[in-house]
Amino acid sequence: MYYNWKKTTNTDELKVICNLIKNGELIIFPTETVYGIGANALDSKAVGKIFLAKGRASDNPLIVHIANKDSIDKIAEDITDVENKLIDTFMPGPFTIILKKRKDVIPDNVTCGLDTVAVRMPRNIIAKTIITFSGVPIAAPSANISGKPSGTNIEDIRKELESKVSAIIDGGDSEIGLESTVVKVIDEVPVVLRPGKITPEQIREVIGDVRIDNNVFGKIKNDEKVESPGMKYKHYAPVTKCELIYGEDERDLVFEISKRVRKFEGNIVVIGFKEHRKDIRISEERFLGIASNNNLEDYGKNIFSALRKADKIGANLIVIEGVKKEGLGIAIMNRLLRTCDYNYFECST
C-alpha cells in the first residue's frame, strides 16, 4: 500500500499503518534524516524481515526509534548523567545514542548480540505519529538495499523495495539527507561513531569534551564487531565506480577534477558545487551540481539522490568533489569515503 502523507490524514489509514507494525509487518516511513524501513523492535521475527528485505549483514545492528523520552527507560538501563545530558539536549532530532540495553526487552537480532542498543527519537512528525500510535518502538535502518545510497525520497527507493514491504508512506524529500549522528559515551566522554547533522563541535559545547572514533574515516576489519550502523561495510554506493577528490585550495581541486575529465577514456560524471562546472569544462548533462557556494547542508541533503541519478546516466566513472573535514563536512566525507570504497585522492599545492 502506498500513502502520500499530505493526503493521508484520516484516522482509519493511520490505524492500518500502525496495525501493520503491531502485526509484524514492514513499512517504509520518512524521518528528518533519511527514509527508514521499520518493524516492531520488540518482535524478533519482524526484525528478521528487515535483514532479509535489505540483504543486510547479520552483524550490523539496527537503531531503535522511540516517540518520547519516557520510552528510553523501557529499553535501556543504567543511564549516566552525561548520557542524560546528551538526550535532553539533542533529542528529539538527528541524534542516536548507544545505551546499555534491557536484555529481557530488546531482541538480540536488533543489537546483533551486543549488550548495548542504539536509540533515536526522530523529530519528524510522521515518524513520531506512527511510533506513538503503534505503541511500540520501531527498529529501522535506512530504506535501501544494503550498500546502495540511502533513500531521501520515495521515488529513489520505491522500485527496489515496494515488493518487500506492506506499506510505503511518502512524506516528501528528507529534510537533512544524511543519517543521524551516533554517539557512545566512554569514560564520560562522548565518542562519535558515525557523524551526522549534530556535529562534534555541538557536542563539545554541551559536554566539554568529545572524541571522533578512529574508524570514522577508516576501514574496520571483517572480524571486528561494531555498535553503530554505517561503520563496517561499503555503504551509500551506486553501481558505477566512484572517485573522491578533495583539496583545501579550491583552484587545485577544480584543476585536478578537470584533469580527470580530460584524460578519462569513457563516460564520466562529476558531482560537485554548481559554480565549478564552467571551470571543470564539462557538459551540463554530465555535471550534477547539488549545492551552491560551499553550502554543506544542501550538499549533504542532495548527495544520495545525486549518486542514484549518476548511476542512471550510465557513466564509467563518477568523480565526486570532497569537502573539508570539519563541522557537517565530517559526516559528508565519512559517507563519501565509503561510497568510493576509499578510492580517494587529496591534491596539494
Summary of the structure (lengths in Angstrom):
residues: 349
radius of gyration: 20.1
end to end distance: 54.9
largest distance: 62.5
contacts: 1214
relative contact order: 0.15
helix: 37%
strand: 21%
